Amino acid sequence: MKNRINQLFETNKKDILSVYFTAGFPRLNDTVKIIKLLAQNGVDLIEIGIPFSDPTADGPTIQRSSELALKNGMSLQLLFSQLEEIRQSVQIPLILMGYFNPVMQYGVAEFCKRCSETGIDGVILPDLPLEEYNEQYKMHFRENNLHNILLITPQTPAERIREIDEASEGFIYMVSSASVTGAGKKVEDFHQEYFERIQQMNLKNPRLIGFGISDHDTFENACKYSRGAIIGSAFISSFQDHEEPEKTIPGFIKKIRKKN
């Protein structure tokens, strides 16, 4: 079976919307509910965050959601249990995103196997070096039809970008700026020169832009230079103070897709 991420990029040529949220937040059992709501409201791809105690690349919003999810009792084992029946109701691509330490403690081979059994299509582990992945773990990902999504930043040298493009499957996560995640940026804060430079490299993999995408304007701007964009902190902020995510998710996605 072809990986759902590849199917998405073959079917949707532009304006792909990916949303990140932290599993187990705001309440422990909200994970599946949020996935279903996102899928029902037109999101193309979902990144499910694995909460971690030391999320170094995350801004305060995602850090707080991760801390609360851990306090709620979320773990990787529990997350797989929550997702056991997700493919009975959700067909869009699902990605797990987190740090390598919990995956290593779980066991990489077993982790990849459980991802496959659960219906996970890809994994984003920003602190797993490409060389280490290639030498030690690639076979486990390949055996389970699981894509390892790699990141580039404005500081990534061209030669390294070529290496990442060659090793990538699915898409490349294009970090908009050299900072932690967060929704406080404006359109003009993004590195247009960087976006244009990457466009001109004619990479073989499609790209999604993430970090700082927070509203319709930033989403639309990112889509000019890539196949779509990833929203995380702004989405988490939209419902973190509300008990019921279904009250805010439809309106949030509608505002991102089109200005009101």
Buried (B, 14 or more C-beta within 10 A) or exposed (E): EEBBBBBBBEEBEEBBBBBBBBBBBBBBEBBBBBBBBBBBBEBBBBBBBBBBEEBEBBBEBBBBBBBBBBEBEBBBEBBBEBBEEBBEEBEBBBBBBBBBBBBEEBEBEEBBBBBBEBBBBBBBBBEBEBEEBEEEBBEBBEEBBBBBBBBBBBEBEEEEBEBBBEBBBBBBBBBBBEBBBBBEBEBEEBBEEBBEBBEEEEBEBBBBBBBBBBBBBBBBBBBEBBBBBBBBBBBBBBBBEEEEBBEBBBEBBBBBBEEE
